[in-house]
């Protein structure tokens, strides 16, 4: 009797039987494979059978639907049945499309963000500060006139009948303050070289030279603090070497010290920056722009009736601008030596005060036609002049009462600035950095009449009852600063450190005092003195700072002050 297995309609089973006959597989192995093949064949037959049944059912449903549609009156709608297998296939197709889009746009991948979010970078910093202010004896409290308080409020009656003193700065009472500064910014890449920036910062007021808030100030009693828009700009950078900026931006001009500009000052306006490598390691750079310093109020005018009884008077615009340019070169000659130098010219247009046409002033609410030429913000140091040419008549007792005055800058400002920095990196990461700047106001007028000035005059005395010797104008047009820093150039990690020391001299009318450093001498010009300090890293991007500043007036009334800063800083 033959032991050959009969042929099967399943090719897989016939192959297994042949392998057993040739001794490749055992009977047990063959039995297992045959059972598996039989099961798979059964599943395939059942799937084909189910598909055939469903297809037949679908055809019947479609035929019934077609018949019903033919029998139904016009306007009647029908919904065809969709088989489950088709629904499953549709779901799978839709799922694949959605997941492909999600993967492409990063909004369904764990740990990832949408594509637009990857083009936004946030940054910020926080600083806590103790500030100690210490005045020596001998300061002149009577003549420490706060012209900014007058010009930003009601005019001051300068007549002898006014029983009140000028508003003054404190120059005699020591103060202790605990302050903070918080800033949060964003840079968004808008594609094809365009970007936009926005930053918010705190601050007690809208001063351009401070973002500090004193704890317990502005009413105290745990009152909330203000938040200001500190940066808001568009930037277009088609090439790495060239960019255009419009809006409220960082200072577009390089300045290694705070002699000319407060370090964190923001510029409003339009700027262009460029650089070009003329040789290996040697790069020239240039910057320029136009910046509105003051824009005339839409409804600026005088509400007093005209002398002929006419309507209220609107005054012409008196917009103030800064036009500036800078040219420089930087060089890294080797790993141990680098330097950077630059020259800049700044032209402040229409910041000088102007004497008004003759005007009548009956109260502190009345105005004259050059009131807009006064500074809208100032610190201290610049030379001032009265702006109003008040008519003397019976209403003011022949000019002996009701002399309500505003004050404008007596000088024009077109400073030229030379800046330089030398970096010795032989002991890297410890560096020795020398910084210096020199400043001269090329528009300074040393022959200004002292009899029309309100400050920075010495030697005036009364000759007779109604006659005075006006004294001598002692304003200055020069400024310079030199400093040395030893240690890490930047404080980024634990135990990074540096120490620094320097000397500063800034004449009264060398620069517009509104925009210079607000810490040395408590801000402004007409100051000289030294500063020392250091920084120490206490963690990644967290560091302590200590700074001592000792300043004295260069000329004019006696004034001196020492200021101590102890800071805890952090940034991200």
Secondary structure, 3 states (H helix, E strand, C coil): CCCCCCCCCCHHHHHHHHHHHCCCCCHHHHHHHHHHHHHHHHHHHHHHHHHHHHHHHHHHHHHHHHHHHHHCCCCCCCCCCCCHHHHHHHHHHHHHHHHHHHHHHCCCCCCCCCHHHHHEEEEEEEEEEEEEEECCCCCCCCCCECHHHHHCCCCEECCCCCCCCCCECCCCCCEEEEEEEEEEEEEEECCCCEEEEEEEECCCCCCCCCCCEECCCCCCCCCCCCCEEEEEEEEEEEECCEEEEEEEEECCCCCCCCCCCCCCCEEEEEEEEEEEEEECCEEEEEEEEEEEEECCCCCCEECCCCCCCCCCEECCCCCEEEEEEEEEEEEEEECCEEEEEEEEEEEEECCECCCCCCECCCCCCCCCCCHHHCCCCCCCCCCEEECCCECCCHHHCCCCCCCEECEEECCCECEEEEEEEEEEEEECCEEEEEEEEEEEECCCCCCCCHHHECCCEECCEEEECCEEECCEECCCCEEEEEEEEEECCCCCCCCCEEEEEEEEEECCCCCCHHHCCCCHHHCCCCEEEEEEEEEEEEECCEEEEEEEEEEEECCCCCCEEEEEEEEEEEEC
